[in-house]
Amino acid sequence: MSRIDIILPAAQLEGTTATLSKWLVAIGEKVKEGDPLIELETDKVSMEICAPNEGTLSSITFAEGEEIAVDTVLGHLDTEDTKIITSTDAVDTKEANQTVNNGSVNQKTNSDDQSKKVTSNNLSSEQLDIKTDFTIDDSVQYLIGPAARRLLKSNQINPNLITGTGHQGRITRNDVRSYIQDTPKSDPAVATHTPTSIHAPVTRPLKGTMVKHSNMRKAIANHMVKSLLETSPHVTSVFEMDMSNIIDHRKWHKTEYAELGVKLTFTAYFLAAVVKAMQEVPQVNARFHEDALELFSDINIGVATALGDKGLVVPVVQQVQSMNLFSIAQALNIQTEKARSGNIVPSDMKNGTFTISNHGVSGSLFATPIIINQPEVAILGIGKLEKRVSVEEISGVDTIVIKSKCYVSLSIDHRALDAHQTNMFLARFVDVIENWG
């Protein structure tokens, strides 16, 4: 019998605060390798610590709701496997062949096959996709833990039928097991009748339910207030943009990209156009200091990604200035998929110098101001794409035409930028998009 420590390595937090949200197993409960043990929540992401080996949870050293310091023992797992290397044994992390995803325990193995072994949390959402003939709501996808996914898949159960009891409605392994053991049976039809009269309801005090803020929601709230009210005087400029050329370009190339495993989205074009605009107006790719404006050579663009009611995250595509359209689309696919599948880590959101909010995907024409992602000095907003009637001069004659257009806005920190740079940037951005190819 071996006892191993359950820890959270410093590399997994990268300076963020972690709270032990929930123990997913009880003391004395047996777990298999890869089963989630703990739910952690940082101010940026939620993550799970998984069992490195089959064994029994023997002790817990931190309770739910407590803040966790890095490299602290959270509990112990008793296992028969003597090949596990605990955190005290793994002196040189470069020698360790595998680190369990989301920071559970460093493992050292002696064969190439073991070093290539991947835990369930490292799989993409497509690899863990539940192959059934029913449709899973997008709002449910990221609320299903890896262990619960495997159980759903093996039993061919529609997760939309299960109410999660985990943190923020997360569907846990026990929820699936309870559903399997006690599937509700159809109740006999209840006789109904139509009342002879309808009475107005009696007015009563308004009642509500308090839903505790997650660490992510608190961080978003604090960041927004600090950015808008305490740091940057926001000003927004709005242009209209004709998307016809990139619609045609995407139409002719999306199949080619798809055959290479890359989804070509309009957002990839936006990132490419931002680079062109920043080359003319470098002050947009900057950070404001009291005595200077720091200009960056690398253009690292964050893309705001909504996670339903849970909040949003901003994965960053690094060094976009060195990429072509295909490379941008490929990197963008990877980062947004990590965000939507719940596999994003703090390092995926570091070193951003500019942010794009594609708010039009939810129907918004334009939004102002879009709050700047500090410590950046500007944020680009893309509104809803729709067909609009416009007037163009064709062969000297004003002609009514129908074009696919959207509004594009730039909210700026007026300490760093003025209207001149703002409008120059937007004019160049729109020109690149409208004359693509």
C-alpha positions as a Markdown table, in Angstrom:
| # | Residue | x | y | z |
|---|---|---|---|---|
| 1 | Met | 0.0 | 0.0 | 0.0 |
| 2 | Ser | 1.4 | 3.4 | -1.0 |
| 3 | Arg | 0.2 | 6.8 | 0.0 |
| 4 | Ile | 0.6 | 9.7 | -2.5 |
| 5 | Asp | 0.0 | 13.4 | -2.0 |
| 6 | Ile | -2.6 | 15.2 | -4.0 |
| 7 | Ile | -1.1 | 18.6 | -4.8 |
| 8 | Leu | -1.6 | 21.6 | -7.1 |
| 9 | Pro | 1.8 | 22.6 | -8.8 |
| 10 | Ala | 2.6 | 26.3 | -9.1 |
| 11 | Ala | 2.7 | 26.1 | -12.9 |
| 12 | Gln | -1.0 | 25.4 | -13.0 |
| 13 | Leu | -2.0 | 28.6 | -11.3 |
| 14 | Glu | 0.5 | 31.1 | -12.8 |
| 15 | Gly | -0.2 | 33.7 | -10.2 |
| 16 | Thr | -3.9 | 33.4 | -9.9 |
| 17 | Thr | -5.9 | 32.6 | -6.7 |
| 18 | Ala | -7.4 | 29.1 | -6.4 |
| 19 | Thr | -10.4 | 28.1 | -4.3 |
| 20 | Leu | -11.3 | 24.5 | -3.5 |
| 21 | Ser | -14.8 | 24.5 | -4.9 |
| 22 | Lys | -15.9 | 20.9 | -4.3 |
| 23 | Trp | -14.6 | 17.5 | -3.4 |
| 24 | Leu | -16.0 | 15.1 | -6.0 |
| 25 | Val | -15.4 | 12.0 | -3.9 |
| 26 | Ala | -15.7 | 11.2 | -0.2 |
| 27 | Ile | -13.1 | 9.7 | 2.1 |
| 28 | Gly | -13.0 | 6.0 | 1.7 |
| 29 | Glu | -14.4 | 6.1 | -1.8 |
| 30 | Lys | -12.4 | 4.2 | -4.5 |
| 31 | Val | -11.5 | 5.9 | -7.7 |
| 32 | Lys | -10.0 | 4.9 | -11.0 |
| 33 | Glu | -7.1 | 6.5 | -12.8 |
| 34 | Gly | -8.3 | 9.8 | -14.4 |
| 35 | Asp | -11.4 | 10.2 | -12.2 |
| 36 | Pro | -11.9 | 13.8 | -11.1 |
| 37 | Leu | -11.1 | 14.2 | -7.4 |
| 38 | Ile | -11.5 | 18.0 | -6.8 |
| 39 | Glu | -13.0 | 21.0 | -8.5 |
| 40 | Leu | -10.9 | 24.1 | -8.3 |
| 41 | Glu | -11.9 | 27.6 | -9.3 |
| 42 | Thr | -9.6 | 30.4 | -10.1 |
| 43 | Asp | -10.4 | 34.0 | -11.0 |
| 44 | Lys | -10.1 | 33.0 | -14.6 |
| 45 | Val | -11.0 | 29.3 | -15.1 |
| 46 | Ser | -12.4 | 26.3 | -13.5 |
| 47 | Met | -10.3 | 23.1 | -13.4 |
| 48 | Glu | -10.3 | 19.6 | -12.0 |
| 49 | Ile | -7.6 | 17.6 | -10.2 |
| 50 | Cys | -7.8 | 14.0 | -11.3 |
| 51 | Ala | -6.7 | 10.7 | -9.7 |
| 52 | Pro | -3.2 | 9.7 | -11.0 |
| 53 | Asn | -3.9 | 6.0 | -10.3 |
| 54 | Glu | -6.6 | 3.6 | -9.1 |
| 55 | Gly | -6.9 | 3.8 | -5.3 |
| 56 | Thr | -8.8 | 5.1 | -2.3 |
| 57 | Leu | -9.1 | 8.6 | -1.0 |
| 58 | Ser | -7.8 | 8.3 | 2.5 |
| 59 | Ser | -7.6 | 11.9 | 3.8 |
| 60 | Ile | -8.6 | 15.5 | 3.1 |
| 61 | Thr | -6.5 | 18.4 | 4.3 |
| 62 | Phe | -8.5 | 21.3 | 2.8 |
| 63 | Ala | -12.3 | 21.9 | 3.0 |
| 64 | Glu | -14.6 | 23.2 | 0.4 |
| 65 | Gly | -14.4 | 27.0 | 0.1 |
| 66 | Glu | -10.9 | 27.3 | 1.3 |
| 67 | Glu | -8.2 | 29.1 | -0.7 |
| 68 | Ile | -5.3 | 27.0 | -1.8 |
| 69 | Ala | -1.6 | 27.9 | -2.0 |
| 70 | Val | 0.6 | 26.3 | -4.6 |
| 71 | Asp | 2.4 | 23.0 | -3.9 |
| 72 | Thr | 0.2 | 22.4 | -0.9 |
| 73 | Val | -1.0 | 18.9 | 0.0 |
| 74 | Leu | -4.8 | 18.8 | -0.5 |
| 75 | Gly | -5.3 | 15.2 | 0.5 |
| 76 | His | -3.9 | 11.7 | 0.2 |
| 77 | Leu | -4.7 | 8.7 | -2.1 |
| 78 | Asp | -3.9 | 5.2 | -1.0 |
| 79 | Thr | -2.9 | 2.9 | -3.9 |
| 80 | Glu | -1.3 | -0.4 | -4.5 |
| 81 | Asp | 0.7 | 1.1 | -7.4 |
| 82 | Thr | 4.3 | 1.6 | -6.3 |
| 83 | Lys | 5.3 | 3.3 | -9.6 |
| 84 | Ile | 3.8 | 6.6 | -8.6 |
| 85 | Ile | 6.3 | 9.3 | -7.9 |
| 86 | Thr | 5.1 | 11.9 | -5.3 |
| 87 | Ser | 5.9 | 15.6 | -5.5 |
| 88 | Thr | 8.8 | 15.1 | -3.0 |
| 89 | Asp | 10.4 | 12.5 | -5.3 |
| 90 | Ala | 10.1 | 14.5 | -8.5 |
| 91 | Val | 13.1 | 16.8 | -7.9 |
| 92 | Asp | 13.7 | 17.7 | -11.5 |
| 93 | Thr | 10.4 | 18.3 | -13.3 |
| 94 | Lys | 12.1 | 18.2 | -16.6 |
| 95 | Glu | 12.8 | 14.5 | -16.0 |
| 96 | Ala | 9.1 | 13.7 | -15.4 |
| 97 | Asn | 7.5 | 12.2 | -18.5 |
| 98 | Gln | 4.0 | 13.2 | -17.7 |
| 99 | Thr | 2.1 | 15.7 | -15.6 |
| 100 | Val | -1.6 | 14.9 | -15.1 |
| 101 | Asn | -3.7 | 17.6 | -16.5 |
| 102 | Asn | -5.1 | 20.3 | -14.2 |
| 103 | Gly | -2.3 | 19.8 | -11.7 |
| 104 | Ser | -2.9 | 16.6 | -9.7 |
| 105 | Val | 0.5 | 14.7 | -9.4 |
| 106 | Asn | 3.8 | 14.5 | -11.3 |
| 107 | Gln | 4.3 | 11.0 | -12.7 |
| 108 | Lys | 7.6 | 9.4 | -13.9 |
| 109 | Thr | 7.4 | 6.4 | -16.2 |
| 110 | Asn | 10.1 | 4.2 | -17.9 |
| 111 | Ser | 8.5 | 3.5 | -21.2 |
| 112 | Asp | 7.6 | 5.6 | -24.3 |
| 113 | Asp | 4.1 | 4.1 | -24.3 |
| 114 | Gln | 3.4 | 5.4 | -20.7 |
| 115 | Ser | 4.9 | 8.8 | -21.5 |
| 116 | Lys | 2.4 | 9.2 | -24.3 |
| 117 | Lys | -0.6 | 8.2 | -22.2 |
| 118 | Val | -3.1 | 11.0 | -22.1 |
| 119 | Thr | -5.7 | 11.7 | -19.4 |
| 120 | Ser | -9.3 | 12.3 | -20.2 |
| 121 | Asn | -9.0 | 16.0 | -19.3 |
| 122 | Asn | -6.4 | 16.5 | -22.1 |
| 123 | Leu | -8.8 | 15.2 | -24.8 |
| 124 | Ser | -10.6 | 17.8 | -26.9 |
| 125 | Ser | -14.3 | 18.1 | -26.7 |
| 126 | Glu | -14.5 | 16.4 | -30.1 |
| 127 | Gln | -12.6 | 13.4 | -28.9 |
| 128 | Leu | -14.9 | 13.1 | -25.9 |
| 129 | Asp | -18.0 | 13.7 | -28.0 |
| 130 | Ile | -20.9 | 11.5 | -27.0 |
| 131 | Lys | -21.8 | 9.6 | -30.2 |
| 132 | Thr | -25.6 | 9.5 | -30.0 |
| 133 | Asp | -28.5 | 10.4 | -32.2 |
| 134 | Phe | -29.6 | 13.2 | -30.0 |
| 135 | Thr | -28.4 | 16.8 | -29.9 |
| 136 | Ile | -26.6 | 18.1 | -26.8 |
| 137 | Asp | -27.3 | 21.8 | -26.0 |
| 138 | Asp | -24.2 | 24.0 | -26.2 |
| 139 | Ser | -25.1 | 25.4 | -22.8 |
| 140 | Val | -24.8 | 21.8 | -21.4 |
| 141 | Gln | -21.6 | 20.8 | -23.1 |
| 142 | Tyr | -19.1 | 22.6 | -20.9 |
| 143 | Leu | -21.0 | 21.6 | -17.7 |
| 144 | Ile | -20.2 | 17.9 | -18.1 |
| 145 | Gly | -17.1 | 16.6 | -16.3 |
| 146 | Pro | -14.8 | 14.1 | -18.1 |
| 147 | Ala | -15.8 | 11.2 | -15.9 |
| 148 | Ala | -19.4 | 12.0 | -16.4 |
| 149 | Arg | -18.9 | 12.2 | -20.2 |
| 150 | Arg | -17.4 | 8.7 | -20.3 |
| 151 | Leu | -20.3 | 7.3 | -18.3 |
| 152 | Leu | -22.9 | 9.1 | -20.5 |
| 153 | Lys | -21.2 | 7.8 | -23.6 |
| 154 | Ser | -21.0 | 4.2 | -22.4 |
| 155 | Asn | -24.7 | 4.2 | -21.3 |
| 156 | Gln | -26.0 | 6.2 | -24.3 |
| 157 | Ile | -27.7 | 8.7 | -22.1 |
| 158 | Asn | -28.8 | 12.2 | -23.2 |
| 159 | Pro | -27.2 | 14.7 | -20.8 |
| 160 | Asn | -30.1 | 17.2 | -21.5 |
| 161 | Leu | -32.3 | 14.9 | -19.3 |
| 162 | Ile | -30.0 | 15.2 | -16.2 |
| 163 | Thr | -30.0 | 18.0 | -13.7 |
| 164 | Gly | -26.5 | 18.6 | -12.5 |
| 165 | Thr | -25.8 | 19.0 | -8.8 |
| 166 | Gly | -22.2 | 20.0 | -9.2 |
| 167 | His | -20.7 | 23.5 | -9.0 |
| 168 | Gln | -22.8 | 25.9 | -11.2 |
| 169 | Gly | -25.0 | 23.0 | -12.4 |
| 170 | Arg | -22.1 | 20.8 | -13.5 |
| 171 | Ile | -23.2 | 17.2 | -14.3 |
| 172 | Thr | -21.1 | 14.9 | -12.1 |
| 173 | Arg | -20.4 | 11.1 | -12.3 |
| 174 | Asn | -22.8 | 10.6 | -9.3 |
| 175 | Asp | -25.6 | 12.5 | -11.1 |
| 176 | Val | -25.3 | 10.1 | -14.0 |
| 177 | Arg | -25.2 | 7.0 | -11.7 |
| 178 | Ser | -28.3 | 8.2 | -9.9 |
| 179 | Tyr | -30.1 | 8.7 | -13.2 |
| 180 | Ile | -29.2 | 5.2 | -14.3 |
| 181 | Gln | -30.3 | 3.6 | -10.9 |
| 182 | Asp | -33.5 | 5.6 | -10.6 |
| 183 | Thr | -34.8 | 6.6 | -14.0 |
| 184 | Pro | -38.1 | 8.3 | -13.5 |
| 185 | Lys | -41.0 | 6.2 | -14.7 |
| 186 | Ser | -43.9 | 7.8 | -16.6 |
| 187 | Asp | -46.7 | 8.8 | -14.2 |
| 188 | Pro | -50.3 | 8.0 | -15.1 |
| 189 | Ala | -52.0 | 10.8 | -16.9 |
| 190 | Val | -53.5 | 13.2 | -14.5 |
| 191 | Ala | -57.1 | 14.2 | -15.1 |
| 192 | Thr | -57.5 | 17.9 | -15.8 |
| 193 | His | -60.5 | 20.2 | -15.6 |
| 194 | Thr | -61.2 | 23.7 | -16.6 |
| 195 | Pro | -62.1 | 26.0 | -13.7 |
| 196 | Thr | -65.4 | 27.7 | -13.9 |
| 197 | Ser | -63.9 | 31.1 | -12.9 |
| 198 | Ile | -60.5 | 32.7 | -12.9 |
| 199 | His | -59.5 | 34.8 | -9.9 |
| 200 | Ala | -56.8 | 37.5 | -10.0 |
| 201 | Pro | -53.7 | 36.4 | -7.9 |
| 202 | Val | -53.3 | 38.0 | -4.6 |
| 203 | Thr | -50.3 | 40.4 | -4.5 |
| 204 | Arg | -47.6 | 39.1 | -2.3 |
| 205 | Pro | -44.0 | 40.1 | -1.4 |
| 206 | Leu | -41.5 | 39.6 | -4.2 |
| 207 | Lys | -39.3 | 36.6 | -3.6 |
| 208 | Gly | -36.0 | 35.7 | -5.2 |
| 209 | Thr | -33.1 | 33.3 | -5.0 |
| 210 | Met | -29.6 | 34.4 | -4.2 |
| 211 | Val | -27.1 | 32.8 | -6.6 |
| 212 | Lys | -23.6 | 33.1 | -5.2 |
| 213 | His | -21.1 | 34.8 | -7.5 |
| 214 | Ser | -18.3 | 32.5 | -8.8 |
| 215 | Asn | -14.7 | 33.7 | -8.6 |
| 216 | Met | -14.8 | 34.3 | -12.4 |
| 217 | Arg | -17.9 | 36.5 | -12.1 |
| 218 | Lys | -16.3 | 38.5 | -9.2 |
| 219 | Ala | -13.1 | 38.9 | -11.3 |
| 220 | Ile | -15.1 | 40.1 | -14.3 |
| 221 | Ala | -17.1 | 42.6 | -12.2 |
| 222 | Asn | -14.0 | 44.0 | -10.5 |
| 223 | His | -12.1 | 44.2 | -13.8 |
| 224 | Met | -15.0 | 46.0 | -15.6 |
| 225 | Val | -15.5 | 48.6 | -12.8 |
| 226 | Lys | -11.8 | 49.2 | -12.5 |
| 227 | Ser | -11.4 | 49.6 | -16.3 |
| 228 | Leu | -14.4 | 51.9 | -16.9 |
| 229 | Leu | -14.6 | 53.9 | -13.7 |
| 230 | Glu | -11.2 | 54.0 | -12.2 |
| 231 | Thr | -8.6 | 53.6 | -15.0 |
| 232 | Ser | -9.5 | 54.5 | -18.6 |
| 233 | Pro | -11.7 | 57.3 | -19.9 |
| 234 | His | -13.5 | 55.4 | -22.7 |
| 235 | Val | -14.4 | 56.9 | -26.1 |
| 236 | Thr | -15.9 | 54.9 | -29.0 |
| 237 | Ser | -15.8 | 55.5 | -32.7 |
| 238 | Val | -18.1 | 53.5 | -35.1 |
| 239 | Phe | -17.6 | 52.8 | -38.8 |
| 240 | Glu | -19.8 | 50.8 | -41.3 |
| 241 | Met | -18.0 | 47.9 | -43.1 |
| 242 | Asp | -18.9 | 46.1 | -46.3 |
| 243 | Met | -18.2 | 42.3 | -45.8 |
| 244 | Ser | -18.9 | 41.2 | -49.4 |
| 245 | Asn | -15.3 | 40.5 | -50.4 |
| 246 | Ile | -14.4 | 38.3 | -47.4 |
| 247 | Ile | -17.7 | 36.5 | -47.7 |
| 248 | Asp | -16.8 | 35.6 | -51.3 |
| 249 | His | -13.2 | 34.7 | -50.3 |
| 250 | Arg | -14.3 | 32.5 | -47.4 |
| 251 | Lys | -16.9 | 30.8 | -49.7 |
| 252 | Trp | -14.1 | 29.8 | -52.1 |
| 253 | His | -11.6 | 28.7 | -49.4 |
| 254 | Lys | -13.5 | 27.3 | -46.4 |
| 255 | Thr | -13.7 | 23.8 | -48.0 |
| 256 | Glu | -9.9 | 23.8 | -48.7 |
| 257 | Tyr | -9.2 | 24.8 | -45.1 |
| 258 | Ala | -11.6 | 22.2 | -43.8 |
| 259 | Glu | -9.8 | 19.4 | -45.7 |
| 260 | Leu | -6.7 | 20.5 | -43.7 |
| 261 | Gly | -8.7 | 20.3 | -40.4 |
| 262 | Val | -9.1 | 24.1 | -40.0 |
| 263 | Lys | -12.4 | 26.0 | -39.7 |
| 264 | Leu | -12.1 | 29.3 | -41.5 |
| 265 | Thr | -14.2 | 32.0 | -39.7 |
| 266 | Phe | -14.7 | 35.7 | -40.2 |
| 267 | Thr | -12.8 | 36.3 | -37.0 |
| 268 | Ala | -9.6 | 35.1 | -38.6 |
| 269 | Tyr | -9.9 | 37.8 | -41.3 |
| 270 | Phe | -10.5 | 40.4 | -38.5 |
| 271 | Leu | -7.3 | 39.4 | -36.8 |
| 272 | Ala | -5.3 | 39.7 | -40.0 |
| 273 | Ala | -6.8 | 43.1 | -40.7 |
| 274 | Val | -6.0 | 44.3 | -37.2 |
| 275 | Val | -2.3 | 43.6 | -37.9 |
| 276 | Lys | -2.4 | 45.7 | -41.1 |
| 277 | Ala | -4.1 | 48.6 | -39.2 |
| 278 | Met | -1.7 | 48.4 | -36.3 |
| 279 | Gln | 1.3 | 48.7 | -38.7 |
| 280 | Glu | -0.1 | 52.1 | -39.6 |
| 281 | Val | -1.2 | 53.1 | -36.1 |
| 282 | Pro | 1.2 | 51.3 | -33.7 |
| 283 | Gln | -0.2 | 53.4 | -30.7 |
| 284 | Val | -3.2 | 51.0 | -30.6 |
| 285 | Asn | -0.9 | 48.1 | -29.8 |
| 286 | Ala | 0.4 | 49.6 | -26.6 |
| 287 | Arg | 0.1 | 50.0 | -22.8 |
| 288 | Phe | -0.3 | 53.4 | -21.0 |
| 289 | His | 2.2 | 54.4 | -18.2 |
| 290 | Glu | 2.1 | 57.6 | -16.3 |
| 291 | Asp | 5.3 | 58.8 | -18.0 |
| 292 | Ala | 5.3 | 57.0 | -21.3 |
| 293 | Leu | 3.3 | 54.9 | -23.8 |
| 294 | Glu | 4.8 | 51.5 | -24.2 |
| 295 | Leu | 4.6 | 50.2 | -27.8 |
| 296 | Phe | 4.8 | 46.5 | -28.5 |
| 297 | Ser | 6.4 | 44.7 | -31.4 |
| 298 | Asp | 4.4 | 41.5 | -30.9 |
| 299 | Ile | 0.7 | 41.7 | -31.7 |
| 300 | Asn | -1.1 | 39.3 | -29.4 |
| 301 | Ile | -4.8 | 39.4 | -30.0 |
| 302 | Gly | -7.4 | 38.2 | -27.4 |
| 303 | Val | -10.8 | 37.0 | -28.6 |
| 304 | Ala | -13.6 | 37.4 | -26.1 |
| 305 | Thr | -15.3 | 34.0 | -25.9 |
| 306 | Ala | -18.7 | 33.6 | -24.1 |
| 307 | Leu | -19.3 | 30.6 | -21.8 |
| 308 | Gly | -23.0 | 31.0 | -21.4 |
| 309 | Asp | -24.2 | 32.0 | -17.9 |
| 310 | Lys | -20.8 | 31.1 | -16.6 |
| 311 | Gly | -19.1 | 34.2 | -17.9 |
| 312 | Leu | -16.5 | 34.8 | -20.6 |
| 313 | Val | -12.8 | 34.3 | -21.1 |
| 314 | Val | -10.3 | 35.9 | -23.5 |
| 315 | Pro | -7.9 | 33.3 | -25.1 |
| 316 | Val | -5.0 | 35.0 | -26.8 |
| 317 | Val | -3.5 | 34.3 | -30.2 |
| 318 | Gln | 0.2 | 35.1 | -29.9 |
| 319 | Gln | 2.4 | 37.0 | -32.4 |
| 320 | Val | -0.3 | 37.3 | -35.1 |
| 321 | Gln | 2.0 | 39.7 | -37.0 |
| 322 | Ser | 4.1 | 36.7 | -38.1 |
| 323 | Met | 1.1 | 34.6 | -39.4 |
| 324 | Asn | -0.8 | 34.2 | -42.7 |
| 325 | Leu | -4.5 | 33.7 | -42.8 |
| 326 | Phe | -4.3 | 29.9 | -42.5 |
| 327 | Ser | -2.0 | 30.0 | -39.5 |
| 328 | Ile | -4.3 | 32.6 | -37.8 |
| 329 | Ala | -7.4 | 30.4 | -38.4 |
| 330 | Gln | -5.6 | 27.4 | -37.1 |
| 331 | Ala | -4.4 | 29.1 | -33.9 |
| 332 | Leu | -7.8 | 30.7 | -33.4 |
| 333 | Asn | -9.5 | 27.3 | -33.7 |
| 334 | Ile | -7.2 | 25.8 | -31.0 |
| 335 | Gln | -7.7 | 28.7 | -28.5 |
| 336 | Thr | -11.4 | 29.1 | -28.8 |
| 337 | Glu | -12.0 | 25.3 | -28.7 |
| 338 | Lys | -10.0 | 25.2 | -25.4 |
| 339 | Ala | -12.2 | 27.9 | -24.0 |
| 340 | Arg | -15.5 | 26.4 | -25.0 |
| 341 | Ser | -14.5 | 22.9 | -23.9 |
| 342 | Gly | -13.3 | 24.0 | -20.5 |
| 343 | Asn | -9.7 | 23.1 | -21.1 |
| 344 | Ile | -8.3 | 26.6 | -21.1 |
| 345 | Val | -5.5 | 27.4 | -18.6 |
| 346 | Pro | -4.2 | 30.8 | -17.4 |
| 347 | Ser | -1.2 | 30.8 | -19.8 |
| 348 | Asp | -3.7 | 30.8 | -22.7 |
| 349 | Met | -4.9 | 34.2 | -21.6 |
| 350 | Lys | -1.6 | 35.9 | -20.9 |
| 351 | Asn | 0.3 | 38.8 | -22.7 |
| 352 | Gly | -2.6 | 40.1 | -24.7 |
| 353 | Thr | -2.0 | 43.5 | -26.3 |
| 354 | Phe | -5.4 | 44.0 | -28.0 |
| 355 | Thr | -8.9 | 42.4 | -27.8 |
| 356 | Ile | -11.7 | 41.7 | -30.3 |
| 357 | Ser | -15.3 | 41.3 | -29.2 |
| 358 | Asn | -17.4 | 39.7 | -31.9 |
| 359 | His | -20.7 | 40.7 | -30.1 |
| 360 | Gly | -22.7 | 40.5 | -33.4 |
| 361 | Val | -22.9 | 36.7 | -33.2 |
| 362 | Ser | -25.6 | 37.2 | -30.6 |
| 363 | Gly | -27.5 | 39.8 | -32.7 |
| 364 | Ser | -26.1 | 43.0 | -31.5 |
| 365 | Leu | -25.7 | 45.8 | -34.1 |
| 366 | Phe | -23.2 | 47.7 | -32.1 |
| 367 | Ala | -22.2 | 48.1 | -28.4 |
| 368 | Thr | -20.7 | 51.2 | -26.8 |
| 369 | Pro | -18.6 | 51.4 | -24.9 |
| 370 | Ile | -17.1 | 47.9 | -25.0 |
| 371 | Ile | -15.0 | 48.0 | -21.9 |
| 372 | Ile | -11.3 | 47.8 | -22.5 |
| 373 | Asn | -9.4 | 44.7 | -21.3 |
| 374 | Gln | -6.8 | 46.3 | -19.0 |
| 375 | Pro | -4.0 | 47.1 | -19.3 |
| 376 | Glu | -4.6 | 47.4 | -23.1 |
| 377 | Val | -5.6 | 50.7 | -24.6 |
| 378 | Ala | -8.3 | 49.7 | -27.1 |
| 379 | Ile | -10.9 | 47.0 | -27.9 |
| 380 | Leu | -12.5 | 46.3 | -31.3 |
| 381 | Gly | -16.2 | 45.4 | -31.6 |
| 382 | Ile | -17.8 | 43.7 | -34.5 |
| 383 | Gly | -21.6 | 43.9 | -34.9 |
| 384 | Lys | -24.2 | 41.8 | -36.6 |
| 385 | Leu | -23.7 | 41.0 | -40.2 |
| 386 | Glu | -26.8 | 41.7 | -42.2 |
| 387 | Lys | -27.9 | 42.8 | -45.7 |
| 388 | Arg | -28.5 | 46.5 | -46.1 |
| 389 | Val | -29.6 | 48.8 | -48.8 |
| 390 | Ser | -27.0 | 51.4 | -49.8 |
| 391 | Val | -26.4 | 53.8 | -52.7 |
| 392 | Glu | -23.3 | 53.4 | -55.0 |
| 393 | Glu | -22.3 | 55.4 | -58.0 |
| 394 | Ile | -22.1 | 53.0 | -60.9 |
| 395 | Ser | -21.0 | 54.5 | -64.3 |
| 396 | Gly | -21.8 | 58.0 | -63.0 |
| 397 | Val | -25.3 | 57.1 | -61.8 |
| 398 | Asp | -26.4 | 56.7 | -58.2 |
| 399 | Thr | -27.7 | 53.1 | -57.9 |
| 400 | Ile | -29.4 | 51.3 | -55.1 |
| 401 | Val | -27.6 | 48.1 | -54.2 |
| 402 | Ile | -27.9 | 45.4 | -51.5 |
| 403 | Lys | -24.7 | 44.8 | -49.5 |
| 404 | Ser | -23.7 | 42.5 | -46.6 |
| 405 | Lys | -22.6 | 45.0 | -43.9 |
| 406 | Cys | -21.9 | 45.4 | -40.2 |
| 407 | Tyr | -20.9 | 48.1 | -37.8 |
| 408 | Val | -17.3 | 48.0 | -36.4 |
| 409 | Ser | -16.3 | 50.0 | -33.4 |
| 410 | Leu | -13.1 | 50.9 | -31.5 |
| 411 | Ser | -13.3 | 51.8 | -27.9 |
| 412 | Ile | -10.1 | 53.6 | -26.8 |
| 413 | Asp | -8.4 | 54.7 | -23.6 |
| 414 | His | -8.5 | 58.5 | -24.2 |
| 415 | Arg | -5.3 | 58.9 | -22.1 |
| 416 | Ala | -3.4 | 57.0 | -24.8 |
| 417 | Leu | -5.2 | 57.7 | -28.0 |
| 418 | Asp | -7.2 | 60.5 | -29.6 |
| 419 | Ala | -9.8 | 60.6 | -32.3 |
| 420 | His | -7.2 | 61.0 | -35.0 |
| 421 | Gln | -5.5 | 57.7 | -34.3 |
| 422 | Thr | -8.8 | 56.0 | -33.6 |
| 423 | Asn | -10.3 | 56.9 | -36.9 |
| 424 | Met | -7.1 | 56.2 | -38.8 |
| 425 | Phe | -7.0 | 52.7 | -37.3 |
| 426 | Leu | -10.7 | 52.0 | -38.2 |
| 427 | Ala | -10.3 | 53.4 | -41.7 |
| 428 | Arg | -7.4 | 51.1 | -42.4 |
| 429 | Phe | -9.1 | 48.1 | -40.8 |
| 430 | Val | -12.3 | 48.6 | -42.9 |
| 431 | Asp | -10.2 | 49.2 | -46.1 |
| 432 | Val | -8.4 | 45.9 | -45.6 |
| 433 | Ile | -11.6 | 44.0 | -45.1 |
| 434 | Glu | -13.5 | 45.7 | -48.0 |
| 435 | Asn | -10.7 | 45.2 | -50.5 |
| 436 | Trp | -9.6 | 41.7 | -49.4 |
| 437 | Gly | -7.9 | 39.7 | -52.1 |
